[in-house]
Amino acid sequence: MCGIVGLLVKKPELRKSLGEMIVPMLIGMSDRGPDSAGLAIFTEMLDPSHRKHSLYSGDKEFNWSELLYKFQSHFEGDTEIDSQGNHAILISDADPESAKQWIKQHYSQLYILSTGRSINLYKDTGTPQEVSDRYHFKSLKGSHLVGHTRMATESAVTAAHAHPFTAGEDFCLVHNGSLSNPYEIRRKLEPRGIKFETDNDTEAACRFLEWRMREGDNLEASIQKGFEALDGFYTFLMGTTDKLALVRDAFACKPAIVAETDDYVAIASEFRSLAHLPDVNHAHLYEPAPEELYVWTV
C-alpha cells in the first residue's frame, strides 16, 4: 500500500504556492506510506543548452563544494550547484550523458535522481512529514508535481527504492500497486542497453514507458502500449515537462480520486489529502475509470 498525490496549477500566479499546497496532501498519505517519501516538481525550463541533475548522498556531510570545483575543472563552461544537506541540484551546460558518466565515475556513492531541463526530484527515507521538512517542500515553486509515500512490500527501504522513479529526461512516475512481470520487462529492455538501478517493480514500468517514447511514441501512445505489456494491479501517475497523466489497471482496485477546479487539478489516493484545498467543495470530483487515460496539460 502506498500513497500518490499530484497537483497541476492552471494559473501562473499560483505557481509560487505549489509547495504550500502539496505538503498537506503528501502528509495526508502518511498512513499509506510511512517508510519513505518523495516528489518531482516541474519548474520553468532551462535554456536548451543546459541540464540540471538532482543528486542524493547518503552522507549528510557530503562536500558539494568540492564536487563543484572538480566538475568545473573537468568541464569548461557554465556550472552551478544548489545544495541542501544530502541533496543538490547541479546545473551545467556540459553534455548531459558525459556529465552523468563523470559523476558516476568519480562519485559512485551518489545517486543521480533525475536529469532534465525542468524536473527537480527529492526523495528519501522517513515519514512524509520528515522528508517534507528535510527538503523544505513548502518553499517549492513550479507548475506541477507528483508525490509519493511508500509502504515497502517488494523491495528494500532505501532512498533509491523510494518514488518517484525517472528515466531519460524530464519524465517521472509514481506507483501504487504491484506488477507481476517486472523481470519479464527487464529481460526485454536490458538487451537494448537499458540499465536498471534497483530491483523495484516500479522502475520496470518507468523505463518501459520512457523507452517507448524514445522509440517515437508520444506519452499517450506509450501508456497504451503499457496496458498491453505491464501486468498487475496499479495506479500510475506520471509527469513530463508540460503534462500530468493518470491511469489505473483494468481492475482499478488501487484507489484514486481527482478534484478539478478552474485553478488546479489535484490527484490523491484518498480524498482526505484533497480536503484542505481551496474551493474543493465546489470542485469536480471523480474516480478515474479503469484503463482510461487522463492527461492534463500545463
C-alpha positions as a LaTeX table, in Angstrom:
\begin{tabular}{lrrr}
\hline
Residue & $x$ (\AA) & $y$ (\AA) & $z$ (\AA) \\
\hline
Met1 & 0.00 & 0.00 & 0.00 \\
Cys2 & 1.34 & 3.42 & $-0.98$ \\
Gly3 & 0.00 & 6.93 & $-1.35$ \\
Ile4 & 0.02 & 9.01 & $-4.52$ \\
Val5 & $-0.52$ & 12.75 & $-4.86$ \\
Gly6 & $-0.33$ & 15.10 & $-7.81$ \\
Leu7 & $-1.05$ & 18.75 & $-8.43$ \\
Leu8 & $-1.14$ & 20.95 & $-11.53$ \\
Val9 & $-1.96$ & 24.65 & $-11.17$ \\
Lys10 & $-3.66$ & 26.25 & $-14.15$ \\
Lys11 & $-2.86$ & 29.88 & $-13.31$ \\
Pro12 & 0.77 & 31.11 & $-13.32$ \\
Glu13 & 0.19 & 33.22 & $-10.22$ \\
Leu14 & $-0.42$ & 30.02 & $-8.20$ \\
Arg15 & 2.99 & 28.52 & $-9.02$ \\
Lys16 & 4.59 & 30.23 & $-6.06$ \\
Ser17 & 2.16 & 28.36 & $-3.77$ \\
Leu18 & 2.64 & 24.88 & $-5.22$ \\
Gly19 & 4.79 & 23.64 & $-2.33$ \\
Glu20 & 2.44 & 25.00 & 0.30 \\
Met21 & $-0.49$ & 23.26 & $-1.38$ \\
Ile22 & 1.21 & 19.88 & $-1.81$ \\
Val23 & 2.71 & 19.35 & 1.64 \\
Pro24 & $-0.64$ & 18.70 & 3.41 \\
Met25 & $-1.55$ & 16.38 & 0.53 \\
Leu26 & 1.65 & 14.38 & 0.99 \\
Ile27 & 1.37 & 14.25 & 4.78 \\
Gly28 & $-2.26$ & 13.18 & 4.40 \\
Met29 & $-0.97$ & 9.96 & 2.84 \\
Ser30 & 1.28 & 9.11 & 5.81 \\
Asp31 & $-0.79$ & 6.11 & 6.87 \\
Arg32 & $-0.44$ & 4.68 & 3.38 \\
Gly33 & 3.33 & 5.11 & 3.29 \\
Pro34 & 5.47 & 5.78 & 6.37 \\
Asp35 & 8.73 & 4.30 & 5.05 \\
Ser36 & 9.87 & 6.92 & 2.56 \\
Ala37 & 8.55 & 9.80 & 0.51 \\
Gly38 & 9.44 & 11.99 & $-2.41$ \\
Leu39 & 8.26 & 14.32 & $-5.09$ \\
Ala40 & 9.23 & 15.59 & $-8.52$ \\
Ile41 & 8.43 & 19.19 & $-9.35$ \\
Phe42 & 8.49 & 20.76 & $-12.79$ \\
Thr43 & 9.77 & 24.31 & $-12.94$ \\
Glu44 & 10.49 & 26.85 & $-15.65$ \\
Met45 & 12.51 & 25.30 & $-18.48$ \\
Leu46 & 16.24 & 25.90 & $-18.65$ \\
Asp47 & 17.91 & 27.09 & $-21.83$ \\
Pro48 & 18.21 & 24.17 & $-24.33$ \\
Ser49 & 21.98 & 24.04 & $-23.78$ \\
His50 & 21.66 & 23.40 & $-20.03$ \\
Arg51 & 20.55 & 20.48 & $-17.90$ \\
Lys52 & 20.01 & 20.06 & $-14.19$ \\
His53 & 20.85 & 16.89 & $-12.30$ \\
Ser54 & 19.19 & 16.13 & $-8.96$ \\
Leu55 & 21.79 & 14.38 & $-6.77$ \\
Tyr56 & 21.48 & 12.48 & $-3.48$ \\
Ser57 & 24.16 & 11.45 & $-1.00$ \\
Gly58 & 23.72 & 9.08 & 1.91 \\
Asp59 & 26.31 & 11.19 & 3.72 \\
Lys60 & 24.67 & 14.26 & 5.24 \\
Glu61 & 28.11 & 15.91 & 5.42 \\
Phe62 & 28.94 & 15.39 & 1.74 \\
Asn63 & 31.18 & 18.13 & 0.34 \\
Trp64 & 29.18 & 19.58 & $-2.56$ \\
Ser65 & 31.63 & 22.47 & $-2.98$ \\
Glu66 & 34.42 & 20.01 & $-3.71$ \\
Leu67 & 32.27 & 18.24 & $-6.30$ \\
Leu68 & 31.51 & 21.57 & $-7.99$ \\
Tyr69 & 35.21 & 22.52 & $-8.05$ \\
Lys70 & 36.27 & 19.21 & $-9.60$ \\
Phe71 & 33.37 & 19.27 & $-12.06$ \\
Gln72 & 34.29 & 22.79 & $-13.19$ \\
Ser73 & 37.92 & 21.76 & $-13.52$ \\
His74 & 36.93 & 18.97 & $-15.90$ \\
Phe75 & 34.12 & 20.60 & $-17.87$ \\
Glu76 & 34.62 & 24.05 & $-19.27$ \\
Gly77 & 31.52 & 26.21 & $-19.34$ \\
Asp78 & 28.72 & 27.35 & $-17.09$ \\
Thr79 & 28.10 & 25.28 & $-13.95$ \\
Glu80 & 26.46 & 25.96 & $-10.58$ \\
Ile81 & 25.19 & 23.91 & $-7.70$ \\
Asp82 & 22.37 & 24.44 & $-5.20$ \\
Ser83 & 22.88 & 22.13 & $-2.22$ \\
Gln84 & 20.68 & 21.33 & 0.74 \\
Gly85 & 22.07 & 18.80 & 3.20 \\
Asn86 & 22.46 & 15.49 & 1.40 \\
His87 & 20.71 & 16.74 & $-1.76$ \\
Ala88 & 21.89 & 19.04 & $-4.52$ \\
Ile89 & 20.86 & 20.26 & $-7.96$ \\
Leu90 & 23.76 & 20.65 & $-10.36$ \\
Ile91 & 23.07 & 22.91 & $-13.36$ \\
Ser92 & 25.52 & 22.77 & $-16.27$ \\
Asp93 & 25.88 & 23.26 & $-19.99$ \\
Ala94 & 28.06 & 20.14 & $-20.20$ \\
Asp95 & 26.81 & 17.28 & $-22.35$ \\
Pro96 & 24.27 & 15.53 & $-20.08$ \\
Glu97 & 25.50 & 11.99 & $-20.68$ \\
Ser98 & 29.13 & 13.00 & $-20.23$ \\
Ala99 & 28.23 & 14.78 & $-17.01$ \\
Lys100 & 26.39 & 11.77 & $-15.63$ \\
Gln101 & 29.22 & 9.41 & $-16.55$ \\
Trp102 & 31.74 & 11.71 & $-14.86$ \\
Ile103 & 29.66 & 11.82 & $-11.67$ \\
Lys104 & 29.27 & 8.04 & $-11.62$ \\
Gln105 & 32.99 & 7.52 & $-12.21$ \\
His106 & 34.25 & 10.00 & $-9.61$ \\
Tyr107 & 31.41 & 9.87 & $-7.06$ \\
Ser108 & 29.99 & 6.36 & $-7.24$ \\
Gln109 & 28.31 & 6.84 & $-3.85$ \\
Leu110 & 25.95 & 9.47 & $-5.28$ \\
Tyr111 & 22.55 & 8.76 & $-6.78$ \\
Ile112 & 21.53 & 10.74 & $-9.86$ \\
Leu113 & 17.83 & 11.05 & $-9.12$ \\
Ser114 & 16.80 & 12.94 & $-12.27$ \\
Thr115 & 18.08 & 14.83 & $-15.28$ \\
Gly116 & 16.32 & 17.37 & $-17.46$ \\
Arg117 & 15.61 & 20.99 & $-18.25$ \\
Ser118 & 12.58 & 21.23 & $-15.97$ \\
Ile119 & 12.49 & 18.48 & $-13.32$ \\
Asn120 & 13.79 & 18.69 & $-9.75$ \\
Leu121 & 13.47 & 15.50 & $-7.74$ \\
Tyr122 & 13.68 & 14.85 & $-4.00$ \\
Lys123 & 13.23 & 11.51 & $-2.26$ \\
Asp124 & 14.47 & 9.90 & 0.94 \\
Thr125 & 13.63 & 7.50 & 3.72 \\
Gly126 & 11.48 & 8.76 & 6.59 \\
Thr127 & 7.89 & 9.77 & 7.10 \\
Pro128 & 6.28 & 12.25 & 4.68 \\
Gln129 & 6.46 & 14.92 & 7.41 \\
Glu130 & 10.18 & 14.29 & 7.99 \\
Val131 & 11.06 & 14.29 & 4.30 \\
Ser132 & 8.95 & 17.41 & 3.65 \\
Asp133 & 10.72 & 19.26 & 6.46 \\
Arg134 & 14.17 & 17.98 & 5.48 \\
Tyr135 & 13.92 & 19.39 & 1.96 \\
His136 & 11.65 & 22.37 & 2.69 \\
Phe137 & 8.92 & 21.24 & 0.31 \\
Lys138 & 6.70 & 24.15 & 1.36 \\
Ser139 & 9.06 & 26.56 & $-0.38$ \\
Leu140 & 8.99 & 24.78 & $-3.75$ \\
Lys141 & 7.62 & 26.66 & $-6.76$ \\
Gly142 & 6.54 & 25.31 & $-10.13$ \\
Ser143 & 3.68 & 24.44 & $-12.44$ \\
His144 & 3.01 & 20.82 & $-11.48$ \\
Leu145 & 4.37 & 17.92 & $-9.48$ \\
Val146 & 3.88 & 14.32 & $-8.46$ \\
Gly147 & 4.48 & 12.91 & $-4.99$ \\
His148 & 4.52 & 9.55 & $-3.26$ \\
Thr149 & 4.55 & 7.96 & 0.17 \\
Arg150 & 5.81 & 4.39 & 0.28 \\
Met151 & 4.97 & 1.32 & 2.32 \\
Ala152 & 7.53 & $-1.18$ & 1.03 \\
Thr153 & 6.17 & $-4.57$ & 0.07 \\
Glu154 & 8.58 & $-5.94$ & $-2.55$ \\
Ser155 & 11.99 & $-4.30$ & $-2.17$ \\
Ala156 & 14.23 & $-2.55$ & 0.35 \\
Val157 & 13.51 & 0.69 & 2.17 \\
Thr158 & 16.19 & 2.97 & 0.75 \\
Ala159 & 16.30 & 6.34 & $-0.96$ \\
Ala160 & 16.99 & 4.57 & $-4.27$ \\
His161 & 13.84 & 2.45 & $-3.91$ \\
Ala162 & 11.66 & 5.42 & $-2.97$ \\
His163 & 9.45 & 7.10 & $-5.58$ \\
Pro164 & 9.32 & 8.96 & $-7.93$ \\
Phe165 & 11.31 & 6.94 & $-10.44$ \\
Thr166 & 12.76 & 8.59 & $-13.51$ \\
Ala167 & 14.14 & 7.54 & $-16.88$ \\
Gly168 & 15.51 & 9.65 & $-19.70$ \\
Glu169 & 14.94 & 13.37 & $-19.22$ \\
Asp170 & 12.03 & 15.22 & $-17.64$ \\
Phe171 & 9.91 & 12.11 & $-17.10$ \\
Cys172 & 8.89 & 10.54 & $-13.80$ \\
Leu173 & 6.43 & 8.00 & $-12.47$ \\
Val174 & 4.91 & 7.13 & $-9.09$ \\
His175 & 3.02 & 3.90 & $-8.48$ \\
Asn176 & 0.57 & 2.40 & $-6.05$ \\
Gly177 & 0.23 & $-1.33$ & $-6.55$ \\
Ser178 & 2.41 & $-4.20$ & $-7.69$ \\
Leu179 & 3.48 & $-5.56$ & $-11.05$ \\
Ser180 & 3.62 & $-9.31$ & $-11.60$ \\
Asn181 & 6.01 & $-9.21$ & $-14.57$ \\
Pro182 & 8.77 & $-6.66$ & $-13.86$ \\
Tyr183 & 11.53 & $-9.17$ & $-14.64$ \\
Glu184 & 9.92 & $-10.01$ & $-17.95$ \\
Ile185 & 10.09 & $-6.28$ & $-18.76$ \\
Arg186 & 13.72 & $-6.14$ & $-17.64$ \\
Arg187 & 14.65 & $-9.09$ & $-19.87$ \\
Lys188 & 13.09 & $-7.25$ & $-22.77$ \\
Leu189 & 14.82 & $-3.93$ & $-22.14$ \\
Glu190 & 18.29 & $-4.91$ & $-20.92$ \\
Pro191 & 19.43 & $-6.37$ & $-24.27$ \\
Arg192 & 18.58 & $-2.95$ & $-25.73$ \\
Gly193 & 21.18 & $-1.35$ & $-23.47$ \\
Ile194 & 18.72 & $-0.09$ & $-20.85$ \\
Lys195 & 20.26 & $-0.35$ & $-17.39$ \\
Phe196 & 18.35 & $-0.77$ & $-14.15$ \\
Glu197 & 19.48 & 0.67 & $-10.83$ \\
Thr198 & 17.14 & $-1.18$ & $-8.42$ \\
Asp199 & 15.02 & $-4.32$ & $-8.18$ \\
Asn200 & 11.87 & $-2.24$ & $-7.65$ \\
Asp201 & 8.95 & $-3.19$ & $-9.91$ \\
Thr202 & 8.08 & 0.48 & $-10.48$ \\
Glu203 & 11.41 & 1.08 & $-12.18$ \\
Ala204 & 10.46 & $-1.50$ & $-14.83$ \\
Ala205 & 7.26 & 0.40 & $-15.67$ \\
Cys206 & 9.07 & 3.74 & $-15.74$ \\
Arg207 & 11.83 & 2.52 & $-18.05$ \\
Phe208 & 9.39 & 0.71 & $-20.33$ \\
Leu209 & 7.29 & 3.82 & $-20.90$ \\
Glu210 & 10.32 & 6.06 & $-21.42$ \\
Trp211 & 11.76 & 3.51 & $-23.87$ \\
Arg212 & 8.55 & 3.65 & $-25.90$ \\
Met213 & 8.79 & 7.45 & $-26.02$ \\
Arg214 & 12.41 & 7.24 & $-27.17$ \\
Glu215 & 11.23 & 4.89 & $-29.90$ \\
Gly216 & 8.91 & 7.60 & $-31.19$ \\
Asp217 & 5.63 & 7.17 & $-29.32$ \\
Asn218 & 4.12 & 10.15 & $-27.55$ \\
Leu219 & 3.18 & 9.81 & $-23.88$ \\
Glu220 & $-0.35$ & 8.68 & $-24.63$ \\
Ala221 & 0.72 & 6.01 & $-27.13$ \\
Ser222 & 3.39 & 4.77 & $-24.72$ \\
Ile223 & 0.80 & 4.31 & $-21.99$ \\
Gln224 & $-1.50$ & 2.43 & $-24.37$ \\
Lys225 & 1.37 & 0.01 & $-25.05$ \\
Gly226 & 1.87 & $-0.20$ & $-21.30$ \\
Phe227 & $-1.66$ & $-1.53$ & $-20.91$ \\
Glu228 & $-0.60$ & $-4.47$ & $-23.09$ \\
Ala229 & 2.88 & $-5.06$ & $-21.64$ \\
Leu230 & 2.54 & $-4.36$ & $-17.90$ \\
Asp231 & 0.70 & $-6.96$ & $-15.85$ \\
Gly232 & $-0.52$ & $-6.35$ & $-12.34$ \\
Phe233 & $-2.54$ & $-4.01$ & $-10.15$ \\
Tyr234 & $-1.55$ & $-0.38$ & $-10.44$ \\
Thr235 & $-2.36$ & 3.26 & $-10.37$ \\
Phe236 & 0.33 & 5.23 & $-12.20$ \\
Leu237 & 0.78 & 8.99 & $-12.03$ \\
Met238 & 3.34 & 10.43 & $-14.45$ \\
Gly239 & 4.88 & 13.83 & $-15.03$ \\
Thr240 & 6.58 & 15.41 & $-18.02$ \\
Thr241 & 7.65 & 19.00 & $-18.71$ \\
Asp242 & 4.10 & 20.04 & $-19.56$ \\
Lys243 & 1.77 & 17.18 & $-18.56$ \\
Leu244 & 0.36 & 15.07 & $-15.76$ \\
Ala245 & $-1.02$ & 11.67 & $-16.73$ \\
Leu246 & $-3.00$ & 9.23 & $-14.60$ \\
Val247 & $-4.01$ & 5.62 & $-15.38$ \\
Arg248 & $-5.39$ & 2.64 & $-13.50$ \\
Asp249 & $-5.27$ & $-1.01$ & $-14.48$ \\
Ala250 & $-8.25$ & $-2.96$ & $-15.85$ \\
Phe251 & $-9.48$ & $-3.89$ & $-12.37$ \\
Ala252 & $-8.91$ & $-0.44$ & $-10.82$ \\
Cys253 & $-8.52$ & $-1.88$ & $-7.34$ \\
Lys254 & $-5.93$ & 0.72 & $-6.31$ \\
Pro255 & $-7.76$ & 3.88 & $-5.24$ \\
Ala256 & $-7.53$ & 7.32 & $-6.82$ \\
Ile257 & $-9.64$ & 10.46 & $-6.78$ \\
Val258 & $-9.39$ & 13.66 & $-8.82$ \\
Ala259 & $-10.53$ & 17.17 & $-7.87$ \\
Glu260 & $-10.62$ & 19.73 & $-10.67$ \\
Thr261 & $-11.41$ & 23.45 & $-10.47$ \\
Asp262 & $-10.66$ & 26.48 & $-12.63$ \\
Asp263 & $-7.44$ & 26.90 & $-10.64$ \\
Tyr264 & $-5.99$ & 23.40 & $-10.32$ \\
Val265 & $-6.15$ & 19.66 & $-10.90$ \\
Ala266 & $-5.39$ & 17.65 & $-7.77$ \\
Ile267 & $-4.97$ & 13.87 & $-7.53$ \\
Ala268 & $-4.67$ & 11.64 & $-4.48$ \\
Ser269 & $-5.19$ & 8.09 & $-3.37$ \\
Glu270 & $-7.81$ & 9.27 & $-0.87$ \\
Phe271 & $-9.99$ & 12.37 & $-0.52$ \\
Arg272 & $-8.52$ & 13.30 & 2.87 \\
Ser273 & $-5.42$ & 14.57 & 1.04 \\
Leu274 & $-7.60$ & 16.92 & $-1.01$ \\
Ala275 & $-9.88$ & 18.20 & 1.73 \\
His276 & $-7.74$ & 21.25 & 2.62 \\
Leu277 & $-7.51$ & 22.60 & $-0.94$ \\
Pro278 & $-9.16$ & 25.95 & $-1.71$ \\
Asp279 & $-12.69$ & 25.71 & $-3.14$ \\
Val280 & $-12.55$ & 21.90 & $-3.10$ \\
Asn281 & $-16.20$ & 21.80 & $-2.05$ \\
His282 & $-17.06$ & 23.17 & $-5.49$ \\
Ala283 & $-14.56$ & 21.03 & $-7.41$ \\
His284 & $-15.48$ & 18.42 & $-9.97$ \\
Leu285 & $-14.70$ & 15.26 & $-8.02$ \\
Tyr286 & $-14.48$ & 11.87 & $-9.69$ \\
Glu287 & $-12.87$ & 8.45 & $-9.54$ \\
Pro288 & $-10.83$ & 7.63 & $-12.66$ \\
Ala289 & $-12.16$ & 4.73 & $-14.69$ \\
Pro290 & $-10.13$ & 1.56 & $-15.32$ \\
Glu291 & $-7.77$ & 1.60 & $-18.32$ \\
Glu292 & $-8.83$ & 5.15 & $-19.12$ \\
Leu293 & $-6.13$ & 7.67 & $-19.89$ \\
Tyr294 & $-6.34$ & 11.01 & $-18.08$ \\
Val295 & $-3.92$ & 13.71 & $-19.22$ \\
Trp296 & $-3.74$ & 17.34 & $-18.16$ \\
Thr297 & $-1.52$ & 19.91 & $-19.90$ \\
Val298 & 0.08 & 22.98 & $-18.33$ \\
\hline
\end{tabular}
